[in-house]
Amino acid sequence: MSKSKRVLITGGSSDIAKPLIEKILNETNCEIILSTFKNKGLFKNDRITEINADFSNKESILEFVKKISKYDISYYVQLQGNVSKNDSLDSLNYDNMIDLLNINLLSTNMVLSELLKNMKNNNFGRIVLMSTASANFGGGKDSFIYGLTKHSIGYTIKHLAKYYSRYGIISNCVAPGFIKTKFHTEVLNRDVSFLEERGKSVRVGYSGTPEDVSNMIYNLAFENNFICGEIIKIDGADFI
């Protein structure tokens, strides 16, 4: 890759972001624009620009979109996401629902709306979005909005492939299953014993790693020119 290009990664503090960022820095000459939430300064590298953003907030989303509009971005990887601890369909909280819609879906679509302009002009773009393997199987009982928004991300990918691939924009989606990350311990408050037992329940007999997901994202973004419009499960045959 002779020409320096820019990668936008939203959700830069996630466990999956770290190995992906390291791989991009080591194997390409791309510059990285990284969205962070509260904890700026995660990466000390002159090829990384961090922009703080609260994607649950409409004004913050629009401000973030305004900031990235001044960059010529060729690659977009969406990693941000959140889930409520009590989010069943029969006990919805409207304000909480709007926050999750903003974080998991609306922020991504607003970012895409901005990035597609330059990608079309350049006749080149690579987009990888994040869904979840359970979204096509009814999701979790207590994570209704999370599953709904992630299922909508899959629709966004199909729409991108159908109408924007003619402009050299290749779009795909990864749908992880049970991946051993801090999302389970810090967001869902699950203990180590739960993680061990859940990992054993996966058909291959163990949980996935952040590297399993980041390696697939890297391949789709930087090594792929023909796979387009796919939702690729990374789940150890868990959701069959």
C-alpha positions in Angstrom: 0.0 0.0 0.0 2.1 2.9 -1.3 -0.3 5.8 -0.6 -1.1 6.7 3.0 -4.8 6.2 3.7 -7.0 6.9 6.7 -9.0 4.4 8.7 -11.8 5.4 11.0 -12.5 3.1 14.0 -15.4 3.9 16.2 -15.4 2.2 19.6 -11.6 2.4 20.1 -11.6 1.3 23.7 -13.0 -2.2 23.0 -11.0 -5.3 23.5 -11.3 -6.1 19.7 -10.0 -2.7 18.8 -6.5 -3.2 20.4 -5.3 -6.1 18.3 -6.9 -4.6 15.2 -5.1 -1.3 15.7 -1.8 -3.0 16.3 -2.2 -5.0 13.1 -3.0 -1.9 11.1 0.0 0.0 12.4 2.3 -3.0 11.8 1.1 -4.1 8.4 0.0 -0.9 6.7 1.0 2.8 6.5 -2.5 4.0 7.2 -3.3 6.7 9.7 -6.0 5.9 12.2 -8.8 8.2 13.5 -10.2 6.7 16.7 -13.4 7.5 18.6 -13.0 7.1 22.3 -15.4 7.7 25.2 -14.0 9.4 28.3 -10.7 7.6 28.2 -8.7 9.6 25.6 -4.9 8.8 25.3 -5.3 5.1 25.0 -2.7 4.8 22.2 0.6 6.7 22.1 1.3 6.8 18.4 1.7 9.8 16.0 -0.4 7.9 13.4 -3.4 7.9 15.7 -5.8 10.8 16.2 -8.3 10.3 19.0 -11.7 12.1 19.0 -13.8 11.8 22.1 -17.5 11.1 21.5 -20.6 10.0 23.4 -22.6 8.1 20.9 -25.6 7.9 23.2 -26.1 11.6 22.7 -27.5 13.1 19.5 -25.5 16.4 19.8 -22.3 14.4 20.4 -22.9 12.2 17.4 -23.5 15.2 15.1 -20.4 17.0 16.5 -18.3 13.8 15.8 -19.6 13.6 12.3 -18.7 17.3 11.8 -15.2 16.6 13.0 -14.5 13.7 10.8 -15.9 15.5 7.7 -12.5 17.3 7.3 -10.7 14.0 6.8 -10.5 11.9 3.6 -11.3 8.5 5.1 -11.0 5.3 3.0 -11.7 2.6 5.6 -14.4 2.5 8.3 -14.6 -0.1 11.1 -17.5 0.2 13.5 -16.9 -1.4 16.9 -19.0 0.6 19.4 -21.9 -1.0 21.1 -23.7 -1.2 24.4 -26.4 -3.3 26.0 -28.8 -2.7 28.9 -28.8 -5.1 31.9 -32.6 -5.3 31.8 -33.9 -4.9 28.3 -36.7 -7.4 27.8 -39.5 -6.6 25.3 -42.1 -6.5 28.1 -40.1 -4.0 30.3 -38.8 -1.4 27.9 -37.6 2.0 29.1 -38.1 4.6 26.4 -35.1 6.8 27.3 -32.8 3.7 27.6 -34.1 2.5 24.3 -33.2 5.7 22.6 -29.7 5.6 24.1 -29.1 2.1 22.8 -30.5 3.0 19.3 -28.1 5.9 19.2 -25.0 3.9 20.2 -25.6 0.7 18.3 -27.3 2.0 15.1 -28.0 5.7 14.5 -24.5 6.9 15.2 -23.1 4.3 12.7 -25.6 5.4 10.0 -24.8 9.1 10.5 -21.1 8.3 10.2 -21.7 6.3 7.0 -23.8 9.1 5.5 -20.8 11.4 5.9 -18.1 9.0 4.8 -19.9 7.7 1.7 -19.6 11.1 0.0 -15.8 11.0 -0.2 -15.7 7.2 -0.9 -18.0 7.7 -3.9 -15.8 10.6 -5.2 -12.6 8.5 -4.7 -14.3 5.3 -6.2 -12.9 3.4 -3.2 -14.1 2.5 0.2 -13.9 -0.4 2.7 -16.5 -0.8 5.4 -16.8 -3.4 8.1 -19.6 -3.2 10.6 -20.3 -5.1 13.8 -23.4 -7.2 14.4 -23.9 -10.2 16.7 -24.4 -13.9 15.8 -27.6 -14.1 17.9 -29.4 -11.3 16.0 -30.8 -13.7 13.4 -31.9 -16.2 16.1 -34.1 -14.0 18.2 -31.3 -12.5 20.4 -31.2 -12.8 24.2 -34.3 -12.5 26.3 -32.9 -9.5 28.3 -31.1 -7.8 25.4 -34.0 -7.0 23.0 -32.9 -3.6 21.8 -29.3 -4.7 21.4 -30.4 -7.6 19.2 -32.8 -5.3 17.3 -30.1 -2.7 16.5 -27.5 -5.3 15.6 -30.0 -7.0 13.2 -30.5 -3.6 11.6 -26.8 -3.3 11.1 -27.1 -6.4 8.9 -29.7 -4.6 6.9 -27.4 -1.6 6.5 -24.7 -3.9 5.1 -27.1 -5.4 2.5 -28.2 -1.9 1.5 -24.6 -0.7 1.2 -23.6 -3.6 -1.0 -26.7 -3.3 -3.2 -26.4 0.4 -3.9 -22.7 1.5 -3.3 -20.5 -1.4 -4.5 -20.7 0.1 -8.0 -18.6 3.0 -6.6 -15.8 0.6 -5.5 -17.1 0.5 -1.9 -16.8 -3.0 -0.4 -19.0 -3.5 2.7 -19.3 -6.5 5.0 -20.4 -7.3 8.5 -18.9 -9.5 11.2 -21.2 -11.2 13.7 -19.3 -12.5 16.7 -20.7 -15.2 19.0 -19.4 -15.7 22.5 -16.0 -13.8 22.6 -14.1 -13.5 25.9 -13.9 -9.8 26.4 -14.4 -7.2 29.2 -17.9 -6.6 27.7 -19.1 -9.6 29.7 -17.4 -8.8 33.0 -17.6 -5.0 33.1 -20.9 -4.4 31.3 -22.9 -7.5 32.0 -21.2 -8.2 35.4 -20.6 -11.9 34.6 -18.1 -13.8 36.7 -15.2 -16.0 35.6 -17.1 -19.2 36.3 -19.9 -18.1 34.0 -17.4 -17.3 31.2 -15.8 -20.7 31.6 -19.1 -22.6 31.5 -20.5 -20.5 28.6 -17.3 -21.2 26.6 -17.7 -24.9 27.1 -21.2 -24.7 25.7 -19.9 -23.5 22.4 -19.8 -26.4 19.9 -16.1 -26.1 19.4 -15.7 -26.3 23.2 -14.3 -22.9 24.0 -14.9 -19.1 23.6 -13.5 -16.9 20.9 -10.8 -14.3 21.4 -10.7 -10.7 20.3 -8.0 -11.7 17.8 -10.4 -14.1 16.2 -12.6 -11.2 15.4 -10.0 -8.6 14.6 -8.2 -10.9 12.2 -11.4 -11.3 10.2 -12.1 -7.6 10.2 -8.6 -6.9 9.0 -9.0 -9.4 6.2 -12.3 -8.0 5.0 -11.0 -4.4 5.1 -7.4 -4.7 3.8 -7.1 -8.0 2.0 -10.5 -8.4 0.3 -11.8 -7.1 -3.0 -14.7 -9.4 -3.8 -16.5 -10.6 -0.7 -19.3 -8.0 -0.4 -22.6 -7.7 1.4 -21.9 -10.6 3.8 -22.7 -11.1 7.5 -19.9 -13.4 8.6 -20.5 -15.3 11.9 -17.5 -15.8 14.1 -19.0 -18.1 16.7 -17.4 -21.6 16.8 -20.6 -23.1 15.3 -22.6 -21.9 18.3 -25.5 -20.5 16.3 -26.4 -23.2 13.8 
